[in-house]
């Protein structure tokens, strides 16, 4: 086996498809792969927010972008047939807990059946060798004891979003074992902690809500200040996904399956701590207050055990939580100052690549 570090040269000329490339994580991954000279195709609905990272950083400039819905199997098949990807990152999803309460059918339809459609299109493609399905750290059955979740823990979820992600895992495992192994297609699922980064405007998400309050000078409403989450900058799990895809290409038998990508234990922080750090870093007099949320049934404590990724993949987070929070502040202030956000985002990516190479 080669060095466990991510091989940047591996990606040059690789035909890669990302579903959900117009979303927050999808846009960051798209830009990163563009810096690696991948032949990149995106398949997604229009950007889910306005403004969006996809538009602000001009992500479409460096890729072939298809407007499509993962619920449309025929469109997926046609795109894969025309673009002939070798590696697929499936990131398209309904990703908001509150929205899953408002429209559970849409959530299950997109997250579960949409995943089945992507895997069916992959099965019929004739070109795909590697698939990574991005689920969530919320796919686990809530243990309610504050312990760390490992890849072998039971799947579940008390809210529609979380249970839809558990279902996504089951669908992926069934497709892998029933079909994709026969085609020598390597398949893995990835479960990341709470990601932060510049350009996230998703509704009812902590970091966007805090940034909105700081930018506009409004009080910040926090639903659950004592909730503990595995916070990490978006580039940390994305590096893990890239490294895993490389390993799956080389050795499907060893690297297929489920993988956690979470921060070191010290970065499992309370919501109140994250909020205070961002307010302090921004230099704002704005304060936060608690907002009652009677619907939420999320876990009070959610921690990921990523020892498998560290030991087997050789992966480790390169961006500390403090660096990640600072980069969010830098990105947001630069955006509101009218700076070139493609250039700034690429600078942040290249800075992380230097950490990886060090």
Secondary structure, DSSP 8 states (H G I E B T S, - for coil): ---SS--GGGGTT-EEEEETTTSHHHHHHHHHHHHTT-EEEEEESS-SSSS-HHHHTTGGGGSEEEE--TT-HHHHHHHHHHH--SEEEE------HHHHHH-HHHHHIIIIIHHHHHHHHHHHHS---EEEEE--GGGB----S--EE-TTS-B--SSHHHHHHHHHHHHHHHHHHHTGGGGT-EEEEEEE--EE-TT---TT-HHHHHHHHHHHT--EEES-TT-EEE-EEHHHHHHHHHHHHHHHHH-HHHH-EEEEE---GGGEEEHHHHHHHHHHHHT----EEE---SS----SB-EE--HHIIIII-----S-HHHHHHHHHHHHHHHHTT--HHHHHHHHHHHHHHHHH-
